[in-house]
Amino acid sequence: MPPGGSLASLKNFTPPVSDDRDHRLARAERRVVRERAARMEAEAIAEQGLRRLYESQQRLLLLQRITDGANRTTEIEAALRIAVTEICRDMDWAFGNALLVGDQSSTVAGCDVWYAADPDALFPFVEASRHARFEAGIGLPGRVLADVRPHWIDNVTRDTNFPRLNMAAQCGLAAACAFPVMVGDEVAGVLEFFARRLIVPDDDLLGIMGQIGTQLGRVIERDRARRALIHDAHHDAMTRLPNRTLFMKRAESAFVRMTVDQQVNMAVIVVDLDGFKAVNDTLGHQAGDALLIEVASRMQACIAAAEEEARGSGACWRATLARVGGDEFNVLVDNFDDAAAVTRLADTIHRCFAAPSVLAGKQIRCQASIGIAFGNQSYGDVEQMLRDADLAMYQAKSRGRGQSVTFTEQLGTEVRRRTQIEHELRRAIAERQFVLHYQPIVSLNDPNSICGFEALIRWNHPMRGLLLPAEFIDIAEQSGLILFIGDWVLGEACAQASAWHWRTGGERLPFISINISPQQFLQPEFVDRVHAVLMESGITPATVRLEVTEGVAIMDAAQTSVILEKIRAWGVKTSLDDFGTGFSSLSYLQSLPFDALKIDRSFVAAMNGSNKSRGIVQAILDLARTMGMTVIAEGIETAAQEELLRLMGCDMGQGFRYGRAETNTHALAKIMVC
């Protein structure tokens, strides 16, 4: 019974529900809910982790595929194509495009490397992108180039700095992103991608794209190195023009086209600078290199202008300028319709030399000798054409500065003869086949008294007998052999004259006049060589007269003056030979310390029948008298010429009237004190 209760109350009693049990049940239910939530959260976390791991693995595999593909190729376009294709497929992006930075590093342009999941649907946008060019800061690629970082656009159709907006909207493209391809700290390229849905950037994606950009940058770096090696192998390091290797490749291709199709024409032009060696010798190799660079630039510009002008008139010929060695350049001209186009091009090249060049503070006028050979079916290869163009160039050089010559068979025969003479000259120098003859120079006031002699060289050829200078001196000058010959003449003439002076004695010794070539005169060691010859021979310096031509003064008047002053300081006299036949100029004549002028035989021969020639001779005499110079007239053959020159005031004469150039023994017998 309940305490204090009755039996009746016990009958109606209901036991209360235990609060503790309810509490336990509620708590159990809450625990089950929490455990279920925790389990579901753990499962979600695990699933997310697995998904991230999977995505990370997939992106690593993407990087591996792109890296492997890039390492298998040496072509940057191939590596970019692999990267763009793999990224688009892996990311499910609609379109990808590769762009490369230009040489100026301020523009980026499409290189026709792209991928589209549906090319037909994206055709307008593909066409607008594959060759698109962007300045830094302009458009999506331009922003990457300017900022050197990735860029994202949620909706390109609402972006005011997106030039392809209309095409993107037409093709249903929405989001876009772009990543730099890096070479060191430099943006070398840009990869841009487009999707029809939102592209959400994340750290993993940015990291993978950065690594892909680095891998592609290494390919670009390798590609640049490869291209640089190929370029250097085919181009001249100094002028950056094609070299002989590249020239021959193009020339041989043109030659094949010509042999296959007789309607196709080709020609080769050989350009050789006139007087370039003298520039090197007098101003130094640095000045010579500067001249070559300037000349190459001028020729390249004028040839390009000539090509452009020809295209404007309907012609379609092409020209390749190459430096093939030293101061020699070759030009290949192919696909021309009219041979006159080639000769006009040669004239254009000549004109580009018109303006003087400033080297080491001095104005130098450079010219060129040009040889042309036209291709025909008789040629077996390009080398034969070049040999004939060379022959034509040497012929042009023999005619003087700034000349062009086109090869002919007759010319080939003549030039081969000159080549043979050059070969024989080399042997003549080695075997000392030269001799000196001496022609007397007399006083016109007393023609019986000999004032001096001019030393004249002869070649005692073993097969052809005694040869006059006209048969070999030009060739010796062109080949550079004149330096060896001139040095021998200087030493031999001074030694012979010194021997005469020693035998004859007397107060007034006859002088010896020695011709000096321009190449010899402008040699850096010429002054030292003259001094050495004076010391070795023991000759009185005042009895030595060195004759130089106007060409020396024209090449470098300032250097000529310095050399003349040094020589005259020892007592040696100097003469200007053949005055009036070249580019006679009072401006250089008054600045150069000559002791005498020599009137060329052509003026003397013309005096008899020409008042004009007589007037020229008188003008030369008056000029020389004003400047304190003596005058020697060459080529006097008659008494009338002698008398006329004497009355006009000419000091000395030389010619057949007084004797031909003779050998040492005969000349010695005629020596008389003036």
C-alpha positions in Angstrom: 0.0 0.0 0.0 1.1 3.4 -0.6 2.1 5.1 2.5 -0.9 6.7 4.3 -3.3 5.4 1.6 -6.2 3.2 1.6 -6.9 0.0 -0.4 -9.2 2.0 -2.7 -6.6 4.5 -3.5 -4.2 1.7 -4.3 -6.6 0.3 -6.8 -6.7 3.6 -8.8 -2.9 4.1 -8.7 -0.9 4.5 -12.1 2.9 4.3 -11.9 4.6 7.5 -13.5 6.8 7.2 -16.6 10.4 7.4 -15.7 12.0 10.7 -16.7 15.4 9.1 -16.7 14.5 6.6 -19.3 13.1 9.2 -21.6 16.2 11.3 -21.2 18.3 8.3 -22.1 16.3 7.6 -25.2 16.5 11.2 -26.4 20.2 11.3 -25.7 20.6 8.0 -27.7 18.7 9.4 -30.6 20.8 12.6 -30.6 23.9 10.5 -30.5 22.7 8.4 -33.5 22.0 11.6 -35.4 25.4 13.0 -34.6 27.1 9.9 -35.5 25.2 9.6 -38.8 26.1 13.3 -39.6 29.7 12.7 -38.7 29.8 9.6 -40.8 28.3 11.4 -43.7 30.7 14.3 -43.2 33.6 11.9 -43.1 32.4 10.2 -46.2 32.0 13.5 -47.9 35.4 14.6 -46.9 36.9 11.3 -48.0 35.0 11.6 -51.3 36.2 15.1 -51.8 39.7 14.1 -51.0 39.6 11.3 -53.4 38.1 13.6 -56.0 40.9 16.1 -55.4 43.5 13.4 -55.5 42.0 12.1 -58.7 42.0 15.6 -60.2 45.5 16.1 -59.1 46.6 12.8 -60.6 44.8 13.7 -63.8 46.5 17.0 -64.0 49.9 15.5 -63.3 49.2 13.0 -66.1 48.3 16.0 -68.3 51.6 17.7 -67.4 53.4 14.4 -68.1 51.8 13.9 -71.5 52.6 17.5 -72.5 56.2 17.2 -71.2 56.8 13.9 -73.0 55.3 15.3 -76.2 57.4 18.5 -76.0 60.6 16.5 -75.4 60.0 14.4 -78.4 60.0 17.3 -80.8 62.4 20.1 -81.7 59.7 22.3 -83.3 58.0 24.8 -81.0 54.8 24.7 -83.1 54.5 20.9 -82.6 55.0 21.2 -78.8 52.4 24.0 -78.6 49.9 22.0 -80.6 50.3 19.0 -78.2 49.8 21.3 -75.2 46.7 23.1 -76.5 45.1 19.9 -77.6 45.7 18.0 -74.4 44.6 20.9 -72.2 41.4 21.5 -74.1 40.4 17.8 -74.0 41.4 17.3 -70.3 39.6 20.5 -69.1 36.6 20.1 -71.5 37.3 23.6 -72.9 35.8 24.5 -76.3 38.8 26.3 -77.9 42.5 26.7 -77.3 44.9 29.0 -79.2 48.7 29.5 -79.0 50.4 32.8 -79.6 54.2 33.7 -79.8 55.9 37.0 -78.8 57.5 38.9 -81.7 61.1 40.0 -82.1 60.3 43.4 -80.5 58.8 41.8 -77.4 55.9 44.2 -77.6 53.4 42.1 -79.6 52.1 38.6 -79.4 50.6 36.9 -82.5 48.8 33.7 -83.3 51.0 31.0 -84.9 48.2 28.9 -86.4 48.4 26.4 -83.6 44.9 25.8 -82.2 42.3 23.2 -81.1 38.5 23.3 -81.3 36.1 20.6 -80.1 33.6 21.7 -82.7 35.5 23.5 -85.5 32.5 24.1 -87.7 30.5 25.8 -84.9 33.6 27.9 -83.9 34.7 28.8 -87.4 34.3 32.6 -87.1 36.2 32.7 -83.8 38.9 30.3 -85.0 39.5 32.5 -88.1 39.7 35.6 -85.9 42.2 34.0 -83.5 44.6 31.8 -85.5 46.7 34.8 -86.9 45.5 37.5 -84.5 48.1 40.0 -83.3 47.9 41.9 -80.0 49.9 44.8 -78.6 50.9 44.6 -75.0 47.9 45.3 -72.8 45.3 44.8 -75.6 42.9 41.9 -75.5 43.4 38.8 -73.3 46.8 37.8 -74.7 48.0 41.4 -74.6 47.1 41.6 -70.9 49.1 38.5 -70.1 52.1 39.9 -72.1 51.9 43.2 -70.2 51.3 41.8 -66.7 53.4 38.6 -66.9 50.7 36.6 -65.1 47.5 34.6 -65.9 44.3 36.4 -66.7 40.6 35.2 -66.4 37.4 36.6 -67.9 34.1 35.4 -66.6 32.2 36.6 -69.7 34.1 37.8 -72.7 31.0 39.2 -74.3 30.9 41.8 -71.5 34.6 42.7 -71.5 35.4 46.0 -73.2 39.0 45.0 -73.7 38.3 42.0 -75.9 38.6 42.8 -79.6 37.0 39.4 -80.7 33.9 40.0 -78.7 31.4 39.8 -81.6 32.8 36.5 -82.9 32.9 35.0 -79.4 29.2 35.9 -78.8 28.3 34.5 -82.2 29.9 31.2 -81.3 28.4 31.0 -77.8 31.7 31.4 -75.9 31.6 32.8 -72.4 34.5 32.3 -70.1 38.2 32.6 -71.0 41.6 32.3 -69.4 45.2 32.8 -70.7 48.6 31.8 -69.3 52.1 32.9 -70.1 54.8 30.7 -71.6 58.0 31.8 -69.9 61.6 31.7 -70.9 63.4 32.9 -67.7 61.7 36.1 -66.8 60.5 36.8 -70.3 57.1 36.0 -71.7 57.8 34.1 -74.9 54.2 33.0 -75.7 50.6 32.9 -74.5 48.1 30.0 -74.3 44.5 31.2 -74.3 41.4 29.0 -73.7 37.6 29.5 -74.1 34.6 27.6 -72.7 30.9 27.9 -72.9 30.6 27.7 -69.1 32.3 29.4 -66.2 35.9 28.5 -65.6 36.7 28.6 -61.9 40.4 29.2 -61.2 42.1 27.3 -58.4 45.6 26.9 -57.1 46.1 23.4 -58.5 45.1 24.6 -62.0 47.3 27.7 -61.8 50.2 25.5 -60.6 49.8 23.0 -63.4 49.5 25.7 -66.1 52.6 27.4 -64.7 54.6 24.2 -65.0 53.2 23.6 -68.5 54.3 27.2 -69.4 57.8 26.5 -68.1 58.1 23.2 -70.0 57.0 24.9 -73.2 59.4 27.8 -72.5 62.2 25.3 -72.4 61.1 24.0 -75.9 61.1 27.6 -77.1 64.5 28.2 -75.7 65.8 25.0 -77.4 64.1 26.1 -80.6 65.7 29.5 -80.4 69.1 28.0 -79.9 68.6 25.6 -82.8 67.4 28.4 -85.1 70.3 30.6 -84.0 72.8 27.9 -84.9 71.1 27.4 -88.3 71.1 31.1 -88.9 74.7 31.5 -87.9 75.7 28.6 -90.1 74.0 30.4 -93.1 74.8 34.0 -92.4 77.8 36.3 -92.2 78.6 37.2 -88.6 79.6 40.8 -89.5 77.0 42.0 -92.0 74.2 39.5 -91.1 73.8 38.8 -94.8 73.5 35.3 -96.2 76.9 33.7 -96.5 78.3 31.5 -99.2 76.7 28.4 -97.9 73.2 29.8 -98.0 73.9 31.6 -101.3 75.0 28.4 -103.0 71.9 26.5 -101.7 69.6 29.1 -103.3 71.7 29.4 -106.4 71.7 25.6 -106.9 67.9 25.5 -106.5 67.6 28.2 -109.1 70.0 26.4 -111.4 67.9 23.2 -111.2 64.7 25.2 -112.0 66.5 26.7 -115.0 67.7 23.3 -116.3 64.2 21.8 -116.0 62.3 24.8 -117.4 64.0 26.7 -120.2 61.6 29.6 -119.6 63.2 30.2 -116.2 66.2 32.6 -116.1 68.9 33.2 -113.6 72.1 35.3 -113.3 74.8 35.7 -110.7 76.5 39.0 -110.0 79.9 39.3 -108.3 80.6 42.6 -106.5 84.1 43.4 -105.4 85.0 46.7 -103.6 87.7 48.8 -105.2 90.6 49.9 -103.0 89.3 48.1 -100.0 92.8 46.7 -99.1 94.1 50.3 -99.0 91.4 51.2 -96.5 92.5 48.3 -94.3 96.1 49.2 -94.7 95.8 52.9 -94.0 92.9 53.2 -91.6 93.0 49.7 -89.9 90.8 46.6 -89.9 88.3 48.2 -87.6 87.6 50.9 -90.2 87.5 48.2 -92.9 84.9 46.2 -91.0 82.8 49.3 -90.5 83.0 50.0 -94.3 81.9 46.4 -95.1 78.9 46.7 -92.7 77.8 50.1 -94.2 78.3 48.8 -97.8 76.2 45.7 -97.0 73.4 47.8 -95.6 73.4 50.1 -98.6 73.3 47.3 -101.1 70.6 45.4 -99.2 68.5 48.5 -99.1 68.9 49.4 -102.8 68.3 45.8 -104.0 65.1 45.6 -101.8 63.9 49.0 -103.3 64.7 47.7 -106.8 62.7 44.5 -106.2 59.7 46.6 -104.9 59.8 48.9 -107.9 60.0 45.9 -110.2 56.9 44.3 -108.6 55.1 47.6 -109.1 55.7 47.3 -112.8 54.6 43.6 -113.0 58.0 42.0 -112.8 58.5 39.2 -110.3 62.3 38.6 -110.2 64.0 37.9 -106.8 67.5 38.7 -105.6 69.7 37.3 -102.8 72.6 39.4 -101.6 75.4 37.5 -99.8 78.8 38.2 -98.5 81.0 35.4 -99.6 84.3 36.5 -98.2 86.5 39.6 -97.6 85.2 42.5 -99.6 83.4 40.3 -102.1 79.6 40.0 -102.4 77.4 37.8 -104.6 73.9 38.5 -105.9 71.6 35.8 -107.2 68.9 37.0 -109.5 66.3 34.6 -110.7 62.9 34.4 -112.3 63.5 37.5 -114.5 61.9 38.0 -117.9 64.3 40.5 -119.3 68.1 40.4 -119.0 68.1 44.2 -118.9 66.7 43.9 -115.4 69.9 42.4 -114.2 72.1 45.1 -115.8 69.8 47.7 -114.3 70.2 46.1 -110.9 74.0 46.3 -111.3 73.7 50.0 -112.1 71.5 50.4 -109.0 74.3 48.8 -106.9 76.8 51.2 -108.4 74.6 54.2 -107.5 74.4 53.1 -103.8 78.1 53.8 -103.5 77.7 57.5 -104.6 77.7 59.0 -101.1 81.0 59.0 -99.3 81.6 56.9 -96.1 83.0 58.5 -93.0 85.6 56.2 -91.5 87.9 57.1 -88.6 86.8 60.7 -89.1 87.8 60.7 -92.8 85.5 60.7 -95.9 86.2 57.7 -98.1 84.6 57.3 -101.5 84.1 53.6 -102.1 83.3 52.0 -105.5 82.8 48.5 -106.8 83.8 46.4 -109.8 80.9 44.1 -110.9 80.9 41.0 -113.0 77.7 39.4 -114.4 77.1 35.9 -115.8 73.8 34.8 -117.2 72.7 31.2 -116.9 72.3 29.0 -119.9 72.1 25.4 -120.8 75.8 25.2 -121.5 76.7 25.5 -117.8 77.1 22.3 -115.9 76.7 23.8 -112.4 76.6 27.1 -110.5 80.3 27.0 -109.8 81.0 27.5 -113.5 78.7 30.5 -113.6 80.4 32.0 -110.6 83.9 31.5 -112.1 82.7 33.3 -115.2 81.2 36.1 -113.2 84.5 36.4 -111.4 86.4 36.7 -114.7 84.0 39.5 -115.7 84.5 41.2 -112.4 88.3 41.2 -112.8 87.9 42.6 -116.3 85.7 45.4 -114.9 88.4 46.1 -112.3 91.1 46.4 -115.0 89.0 49.1 -116.7 89.0 51.3 -113.6 86.8 52.0 -110.7 83.0 51.5 -110.7 82.7 49.4 -113.8 80.4 46.5 -114.8 81.2 43.8 -117.3 79.0 41.0 -118.5 80.8 37.7 -119.3 81.3 36.6 -122.9 83.3 33.7 -124.4 85.8 36.2 -125.8 86.2 37.7 -122.4 86.7 34.3 -120.9 89.7 33.7 -123.3 91.2 37.1 -122.4 90.8 36.7 -118.6 92.2 33.2 -118.6 95.2 34.6 -120.3 95.6 37.2 -117.6 95.2 34.5 -115.0 98.0 32.6 -116.6 100.2 35.8 -116.5 99.5 36.2 -112.8 100.6 32.6 -112.2 103.8 33.3 -114.2 104.4 36.6 -112.3 104.5 34.7 -109.1 107.2 32.4 -110.5 109.0 35.5 -111.9 109.2 37.1 -108.5 110.5 33.9 -107.0 113.1 33.4 -109.7 114.0 37.1 -110.1 113.2 37.3 -113.8 112.9 41.1 -113.7 115.5 43.6 -114.9 115.7 47.4 -114.8 116.3 49.6 -117.8 117.1 53.3 -117.4 115.9 56.2 -119.6 117.8 59.5 -119.3 116.2 62.7 -118.2 117.9 65.9 -119.6 117.9 69.6 -119.0 116.0 71.3 -121.9 118.4 74.3 -121.6 121.3 71.9 -122.3 120.0 68.6 -123.9 123.4 67.1 -123.9 123.6 67.1 -120.1 121.9 64.2 -118.3 120.2 65.2 -115.0 119.0 61.8 -114.1 117.5 58.5 -115.1 114.1 56.9 -114.7 114.2 53.3 -113.7 111.8 51.3 -115.8 111.1 47.6 -115.2 111.2 44.9 -117.8 110.2 41.2 -117.4 112.7 38.8 -118.9 110.2 36.1 -119.6 111.8 32.7 -120.2 109.4 31.9 -123.1 108.2 35.2 -124.5 111.4 37.3 -124.1 111.6 40.9 -122.8 108.1 42.2 -121.8 107.2 45.8 -121.3 105.3 47.0 -118.2 102.1 47.4 -120.2 101.9 43.6 -120.5 102.0 42.8 -116.8 101.9 45.8 -114.4 98.1 46.1 -114.4 97.8 42.4 -113.5 100.5 42.8 -110.9 98.5 45.7 -109.3 95.2 43.8 -109.4 96.7 40.7 -107.8 98.7 42.6 -105.1 102.0 41.3 -106.6 103.0 44.9 -107.3 104.0 45.1 -103.6 106.8 42.5 -104.1 107.8 43.9 -107.5 107.8 47.5 -106.3 109.9 46.7 -103.3 112.5 45.0 -105.6 112.5 47.9 -108.0 113.1 50.4 -105.1 116.0 48.4 -103.7 117.6 47.5 -107.1 117.4 51.1 -108.5 118.9 52.7 -105.4 121.7 50.1 -105.3 122.5 50.6 -109.0 122.5 54.4 -108.7 124.6 54.4 -105.6 127.2 52.2 -107.6 127.2 54.7 -110.4 127.7 57.6 -108.0 130.6 55.8 -106.3 132.3 55.2 -109.7 131.8 58.6 -111.3 132.0 61.0 -108.4 131.4 64.7 -109.0 129.7 67.4 -107.1 126.3 67.1 -108.8 125.2 63.5 -109.1 122.4 62.4 -111.5 119.2 61.5 -109.7 117.4 58.2 -110.0 113.6 58.4 -110.5 111.6 55.4 -109.2 107.9 54.7 -109.8 105.9 53.8 -106.7 102.5 52.2 -107.0 99.6 53.4 -104.9 99.4 50.1 -103.1 103.1 50.2 -102.3 103.0 53.9 -101.2 100.1 53.4 -98.8 101.6 50.4 -97.0 102.0 51.1 -93.3 105.7 50.1 -93.5 106.5 52.1 -96.7 108.4 54.9 -94.9 110.5 52.5 -92.9 111.2 50.5 -96.1 112.5 53.6 -97.9 114.7 54.5 -95.0 116.1 51.0 -94.9 116.9 51.0 -98.6 118.7 54.4 -98.3 120.8 53.0 -95.5 121.5 49.7 -97.2 122.4 51.2 -100.6 124.4 54.2 -99.2 122.8 56.4 -101.8 122.7 60.2 -101.3 119.0 60.8 -100.4 118.8 64.0 -102.5 119.5 61.9 -105.6 116.4 59.8 -105.1 113.1 60.9 -106.7 110.0 58.9 -105.9 107.2 59.2 -108.5 103.6 58.7 -107.4 100.4 59.1 -109.4 97.3 61.2 -108.7 95.5 58.0 -107.6 97.5 58.1 -104.3 96.3 61.6 -103.5 92.7 60.8 -104.4 92.7 57.7 -102.2 93.9 59.5 -99.1 95.4 63.0 -99.5 96.0 63.5 -95.8 98.0 60.2 -95.4 99.9 61.0 -98.6 101.0 64.3 -97.3 102.2 62.7 -94.0 104.3 60.1 -95.9 105.7 62.7 -98.4 106.8 65.0 -95.5 108.6 62.2 -93.7 110.5 61.1 -96.9 111.4 64.7 -97.9 112.8 65.3 -94.4 115.6 63.0 -95.3 116.3 64.9 -98.6 114.4 62.6 -100.9 112.6 64.3 -103.7 109.1 63.5 -104.9 107.3 63.8 -108.3 103.7 63.7 -109.3 103.5 61.5 -112.3 101.2 61.8 -115.4 99.8 65.1 -114.1 96.6 66.1 -115.9 95.5 62.6 -117.0 93.4 61.7 -113.9 91.4 63.7 -111.4 93.8 66.7 -111.2 92.7 69.0 -108.4 94.4 72.2 -107.2 92.9 71.5 -103.7 95.1 68.5 -103.2 98.0 69.7 -105.2 98.5 72.8 -103.1 98.4 70.6 -99.9 100.9 68.0 -101.0 104.6 68.6 -100.9 105.8 67.6 -104.4 109.1 68.8 -105.8 108.2 68.1 -109.5 105.4 67.5 -111.9 105.6 65.2 -114.9 103.6 66.1 -118.0 102.2 63.0 -119.6 103.4 62.1 -123.1 99.9 62.4 -124.5 99.9 66.2 -124.0 103.4 66.4 -125.6 102.4 64.4 -128.6 99.3 66.5 -129.2 101.1 69.9 -129.0 102.1 70.0 -132.7 98.6 70.0 -134.1 96.5 71.4 -131.2 96.6 74.8 -129.7 94.4 73.5 -126.9 97.0 70.9 -125.9 99.6 73.6 -126.1 97.5 75.7 -123.8 97.1 72.9 -121.3 100.9 72.3 -121.2 101.5 76.0 -120.7 98.9 76.1 -117.8 100.7 73.2 -116.1 104.0 75.0 -116.5 102.7 78.2 -115.1 101.0 76.4 -112.2 104.2 74.5 -111.3 106.3 77.7 -111.5 103.8 79.4 -109.1 104.1 76.5 -106.7 107.9 76.3 -106.9 108.0 72.9 -108.7 110.1 71.8 -111.5 108.5 70.2 -114.6 109.6 67.1 -116.6 107.9 66.5 -119.9 107.7 62.9 -121.0 107.6 61.4 -124.5 109.7 64.1 -126.3 110.5 62.6 -129.7 111.3 65.5 -132.0 113.5 68.6 -132.0 110.3 70.7 -132.5 108.7 69.4 -129.4 111.9 70.0 -127.5 112.3 73.6 -128.7 108.6 74.4 -128.0 108.8 73.1 -124.5 112.1 74.9 -123.8 110.5 78.2 -125.0 107.5 77.6 -122.8 109.7 77.2 -119.8 109.8 73.5 -119.2 112.8 72.5 -117.1 113.6 68.9 -118.1 112.6 66.4 -120.8 112.5 62.6 -121.3 111.8 60.6 -124.4 113.2 58.8 -127.4 114.9 61.9 -128.6 117.4 61.5 -125.8 117.5 57.7 -125.8 115.4 54.7 -125.0 115.5 52.9 -121.7 118.6 50.8 -121.7 120.3 48.2 -119.6 122.7 49.2 -116.8 125.9 49.0 -118.8 124.8 51.2 -121.6 123.1 53.7 -119.3 126.2 54.0 -117.2 128.3 55.0 -120.2 126.0 57.9 -120.9 126.0 59.4 -117.4 127.0 63.0 -117.5 126.9 65.6 -114.7 124.1 68.1 -115.2 
